[in-house]
Every structure is written in C-alpha cells, then in structure tokens.
Amino acid sequence: MDTITAIILAIVEGITEFIPVSSTGHMILTTKLLGFDEQSPIMKTYEIVIQLGAILAIALVYRKRVLDLLGIGRSNRGRGGVMPASRLNLIHVILGIAPALAVAFFARDFIKGLFGATTVLWALVAGGILMIVAEWWNKRKSRVTAHELDDLSYGQALAIGLYQIISVLWPGFSRSGSTISGGMLSGVSYKASADFSFLIAIPIMCAASGYELLDSYKYFTKDTIWDFAIGFVIAFVVAYVVVVLFMKLIQKIRPTHFAIYRFILAAVFWLFIMR
C-alpha cells in the first residue's frame, strides 16, 4: 500500500464512518477499485487505525458531553451541584452499547463468516428501506417523545442498542444507520437520535478496534507505520469536519436522502463487485 492509497482510504473512512451510508461498503468498493485485497491482514489493520482516528474526532466533537458523563464537566450540574435526574447519564450509554457488545463478543467468528459482497449489497438496500420507514414514522409529531438528547429515556436507549445489533450481525448495514433509524422508530427525534448514535460510537468502536488490535499489532512495522500515521491523521480531520457539518445541516439532509444514496451505491456495488 502506497501513501496515495493510504490517503484515499483515510478520506473515505473519515467521510463515511459516522453518517448512515455504510463505511464497510465504501471501503470494499474503494479497495476493489484500487486493486487491493480488502481482506488482507495489513489492509484490515490499516482500517482499524483509521477507525481510531475517526473515533478520536467524534470524541473531540462531543468532548463536553463525554466529560459530563464522566462527572468531570460542570454544565450538567443544577443548583447545589446536583445533576438533574432527567439528564443523559452513563446508564443510557451502557444500555445503548451493551447489546451490540455482547453479540459481537459471543458471535465474533460467526459474524466473520457472514461477511461477503452479497451480504453488504443487500445490507445497503435493507438499511435504506429502514431509514425511509423510520423517517415516515418519525414525522408523525405525536410519535416523538424525546426531542433532545437529554429527553432520552432508558427504554429508548435500550431500543437503540437493540437496533444496533442489526449492524453487528449484518456487515454493511451501517452502525449509524441502524441506531439513528432505531431511535426515530422509538420516538426519538432525528437530531437526538444522531447525537446519541455518535456518542455511543466512542465506547463501542474503541472496544471493537482495541479487541481487533490484539490480533493485528504485529503489522505495525517500519514499512507500514508512516502510512498508518498519515491515515490516522487524515481520517481524524475528515471525520471531524463531516460530523460538524452533518449536525449543522441535519434538518436539510434527511434519512431518505441517505437511503437514496445507499440505493445508488448498491447499484454501483453490483456493477463493480458482483459482476
């Protein structure tokens, strides 16, 4: 893998990791077009590295909220320094990540066996359909009970966590796509669903990437470290910009827009991967 390839893949990762378009599908298509084996050990290790760069970006964007959850921030304190009971807390986060982490841990080998181009192709389509249904359901104002992140109930956090299992068991479905759709189907607003999806991405992706690194650390060599470092930095910068822009334009870029894009990507995927 040369430096140009490393840069291209890092940009693709940074753009697609947190928006609901399937970073897995994009990485497979990109590596295929560049003539690389996406399943090679070095390529898989590189993907872990650039994912970590993207995670650092999301942690920076949500740094105040993360500090509040850890009890370090002060913005969540009420009178007398007491945290209001209605605020988002670590229990919400645990409920949002525990189901997916449990499934990933116990079904890791099974999930790897499911991976394939056909699986990803249909995941793109199915995920797009789910997003259209979620937006239609959520547009009924009476269905929305959590308009802001701090309105989220424990039940809604758990429901989002359960929807996240779909992306664990179905490679290419998109983690953010499943969680944002799950939130909207559970009575959470589009913006609050996106906020929670991005927030719980930090611990779940750190856990997943850290676990994978236990098998891949040996591929950090003097021949790869430079490209790995470049990819990490670029993925961090691009992911940061994308998430900030997405949250600013969230009312203009609806789930259905992403769904249409997924259908187009599925068609491209079929032309270049399946044929």
N, C-alpha and C positions, 0 to 999 in steps of 0.2 A: 504494500500500500504506500503510495507516494503522498507527498504533502498536499497536493491539489485535491486528491481523492479524499484525504482526511478532512480538508476544509469543507468540501461539498457535503459530505455525510454529516458533519457537525452542524452545518446550516440547516439541513433537512431535519435533523433531530431537534434542534432548537425551535424551529417553526412548528413542528407537528406534535411534540410530546404532550403539551397541555391542552391544545384545542381538540375538539372531538372529531378528528379526521383519520385516526389510526396511524400512529407513528410506525408501527410494525409494518403495515402495508407500504408506507412510503420508503422505509429502509430496504425492504425486499426489492421493490421496484427500482430504486436508485442503484443498489449494488448490482442488480441484474443488468441495468443499462450501462454501468461502468465496467462490467465484465468481471465482477468479483463473486466469490462464493460466500453468501451471507452466513452460511453455517460454519465457516472455518473458525477455529479457536481464536486466532488473532482478531478476526473481524468481530466475533462475539464479545471479546474482551474490550475492544475499542468502543463498541456500543454501550457497554457498561460505564466506561469512562465518560463518554459524552452525556449519558443519562445523569451521571453525578454532577456534571456541570450544569445541566438543566435544573436539577434539584436545588443546587446552591442558589440559582436565580430565583426560584419560587420562594425559597426561604428568605431571601433578601426582600422580595416584594411584600411578603407577609410577616416581616420581622417583628413588627409591633404586636400583632396578634399572637405570634408564637411566644414572645416574651410574656404577654399577658397570661397565656395558657399555663406557662411555667411558673407563674406567680412573681415574675420579675418586673413586669410593667406596672404602671400605676393608672393607666387610662380606664381600666376596668373596675376601679375602686369607687365605691359610693361614699356616703358620709361616714365618717369614723373609720375609713379604710376598709370597709366591709364590701366584699364582692357581691353584687346583686345576684339572687338565685337564678334569674332568667338568662343571665349571660351564658354564652357558649363556653364550655369548660372541657377539661380533659376526658370526661366521661363520654361526651359527644364524639370526640375524636376516636376514642377506643372502640366505641360502638360502630364507628364508620370504617375502621380498618380491620377489626378482629375477624369478621367472617372471611374476608379475602385472604388474610394471612394464614388462617387455619387451613383453608382449602389448598392454598399454594404449598404449604408445608407438607401436608399429608398426601397430596396428589401431584407432587412435582414431576415424577417420572411419567405418570400418566399424561400430564399436560404436554410434556415434551413430545410424547408420541402422537399427539393430536396436531402438532404443527405441520403445516403444508400450505402450498399455494392455493389449493382449492378451499381449504379451511378459511384462509384470510379473505379470499374473494367473496365468499358468502357472508362472512362476518361484516365486511364493508356494507353490503346490501342490507342485511338484517339490522345492523346498527343504525343505518339511515332511516329505515322504516320506524324503528323505535323512537327516534328523535322527532319524527313528524307527528307520531301519535302523542308523544309527551307534550309537544308544543300545543297541539289541538286541545288536549285535556287541560293544560295549564291556563289556557286563555279564558276559560270559564272562571271569572273572578271569585266566585263562591268556592272554588276548589283550592284557592291559595290561602293557607293559614299562617305561613311563615314568609313574610315579605323581606325581612333582613336576616342576616346570619345569626344574630342573637335571638331571633324568634324560633329558631330550630328546636324541636322537641327531641327527647331521647328516642322516641319511636321513629321519627323521621330520619334521625341519624343512623339508626339500625337498618331502616329500609334502604337507605342509600348504600350502606355497607353490604347488604344482601344483593342489591343490583350489581355491585362491583364484582361479585363472584362471576358474573357472565363474562367479563373481560378476562378474568383469570383462566376460566375453562375454555374460552373461545379466542384464540390468538387472532388479533386483527380487529376485534370488536371495538376497541378503544376504551381505556380505563375512564377517561374524562367523559366520553360519550355515554357510557353506562351509568356513571354516577350523576351526571347532570340530568339525564333523562329520568333516572330513578328518583331524584329529588323533585323534579317537576311533576311526576306521576304521584308523588307522596304529599303534594300540597305545598311545596316549597317554590318560591319564585325562581325565575330563570337566573337572576343575578346571584341570589343567595345560594342556589344550587352550584353555580360555577365557583363562587367563593369557597364553599365547603369542599368541593371537588379538588380545587387547587391546594387547599390547606392540608387535607388528609393525604395528598400525594407525597408530602415531605416524609412522614414516617414510613409509609408503605413502600415507597421507592427506595428509601435508604436501606430498609430491611432487605428488600429483594436484591438490590445491587450489591449490598455488603455480603449477602449469602453467596451470590454468584462469584464474587471476587475470591472467595475461599478456594475455588477451583481454578481461577484464571490469573492469579497474581504472578505466576511463573512466566507469563508472556510479557511482563514489564521488563524489557531488556534495553540495552544501549541502542539497539537498532529500532526500537519502537517508541521509546519514551518521548522523543521530540514530537512525533506526530500525535501521540496521546495527549501531550500537554497542549498542543495547538488546538486539538479538537475540544478539549475540556474548556478552554477559554472562549472559543467561538460559540460553542453550544450554550455556555453561560450567558454571554452577551445577547445572542439572538433570542433565547428563551425569555430573558428579562424584558426585552423590547416587545416581544409578541404578547406576553401576558399583560403588560401595562396597556398596550394598545387595545387588546381584546376587552379588558374591563372598561375602558373608556368608550368603546364602540359597541358594547354588548346589546344595547337597545336597537342598534341598526343591523347587527349581524345575528340573525335568529337561527335557532336549531335547524329549521327547514333549509336554510342556505347551506349549512354544513352537510345536510343529508343529500342535497342535490350534488354537491361536490363529491361526496362519497360514491354516489352512483356513477359519476363520470370517471372517478378513479378506478372503480371496479371494472368499467369498460376498458380502460387503458391497461389495467392489470391483466385482463383476459387476453388482450391483443398481444402483450409483450411477454407474459409469463406462461399463460395456459396454452398458447398455440405453438 
